[in-house]
């Protein structure tokens, strides 16, 4: 959908720009010359306004010329500076919630052609802990948002029981010595609970809902736990379900389950909602060319859940994203 919109916007800007250019540098001078000739023929007997009306610019040309600058500004901003996205799922909870609208810094990982996504100018690389938007490798028409966990050459080891990461930078299969210091706080109960079917306390709905601490959780739901994960210089909250074992589905050839070595020009991504996220553990690595940008700001937020209509606006969530 995003690629289709980019193509439509680019074509609309190109077409209106051509019309604007032809009118500005060819048709407008011709109209001006014709008006001067008619003024000379009539010797001032016809009013200026009547002459202008008789040699007026076609309405469709006027419309295209008027909207071209607007389209051009939108195209430049959206393609090279910032692009808005909406969070569709709870995989990045509690950092990003369903209903959050975010701005993505497009120039963070390079300036790209808005249609082909070819990198035109290198401006930076992802860092561990960044929240990145990227094209889903299995279906590039779909945009995903996850946290950057592994850089090229990193060995990633995930313990699905302890819900903890180990990362060995600059690693090969036979040479993994020093692990990065990743610090975890102790687990504590969260207000978030994950429902597994439609027979929940919220009629005909499923997903994550807040249930105040101390209140009972329905039998078809599990209360989640939260903790702080410090990865490099980034500290962020993650959600886990201690009693659930989330099995990774993507196994890299030559390595055991839950271990991966990130290939060159690829990245390993994970959601902050560790037991409710389809990420690199499930489908593999993200190629560098699939990167869209870095999420930096929540500019609007609707109080909603999957499959529900919004019930309000969460003004308290507006602001810079805690990376």
SULFEN-V745886 format. One record per backbone hydrogen bond with DSSP energy under -1.0 kcal/mol. NH is the residue of the N-H (numbers start at 1). CO is the residue of the C=O. Records with the same first field share a line. If there is no record, write none. Layout:
NH: CO / CO
This chain:
5: 1
6: 2
7: 3
8: 4
9: 5
10: 6
11: 7
12: 8
13: 9
14: 10
15: 11
16: 12
17: 13
18: 14
19: 15
20: 16
21: 17
22: 18
23: 19
24: 20
25: 21
26: 22
27: 22
28: 23
30: 26
31: 27
32: 28
33: 29
34: 30
35: 31
36: 32
37: 33
38: 34
39: 35
40: 36
41: 37
42: 38
43: 39
44: 39
45: 42
51: 47
52: 48
53: 49
54: 50
55: 51
62: 58
63: 59
64: 60
65: 61
66: 62
67: 63
68: 64
71: 67
72: 68
73: 69
74: 70
75: 71
76: 72
77: 73
78: 74
79: 75
80: 76
81: 77
82: 77
83: 104
85: 102
87: 100
93: 90
95: 92
96: 92
99: 87
100: 97
101: 300
102: 85
103: 297
104: 83
105: 294
106: 81
108: 105
111: 121
113: 118
117: 113
120: 111
121: 111
129: 148
130: 127
132: 146
133: 293
134: 144
135: 290
136: 142
139: 136
142: 139
144: 134
146: 132
147: 270
148: 130
149: 268
150: 268
153: 262
154: 151
155: 168
156: 260
157: 166
158: 258
159: 164
163: 159
164: 159
166: 157
168: 155
171: 153
172: 175
180: 167
183: 230
185: 228
188: 226
190: 224
193: 209
194: 222
195: 207
196: 220
200: 198
205: 202
209: 193
211: 191
215: 212
221: 218
222: 194
224: 192
225: 240
226: 188
227: 238
229: 236
230: 183
231: 234
234: 231
236: 229
238: 227
239: 272
240: 225
244: 241
249: 281
250: 281
255: 252
259: 256
260: 156
262: 154
266: 263
267: 286
268: 150
270: 147
273: 91
274: 239 / 272
276: 273
280: 269
282: 279
283: 279
284: 280
286: 267
288: 265
290: 287
291: 288
292: 133
293: 133
294: 105
295: 131
296: 103
297: 103
298: 319
299: 101
300: 101
302: 99
303: 312
304: 302
308: 305
311: 303
314: 301
315: 313
317: 314
318: 315
319: 298
321: 296
323: 321
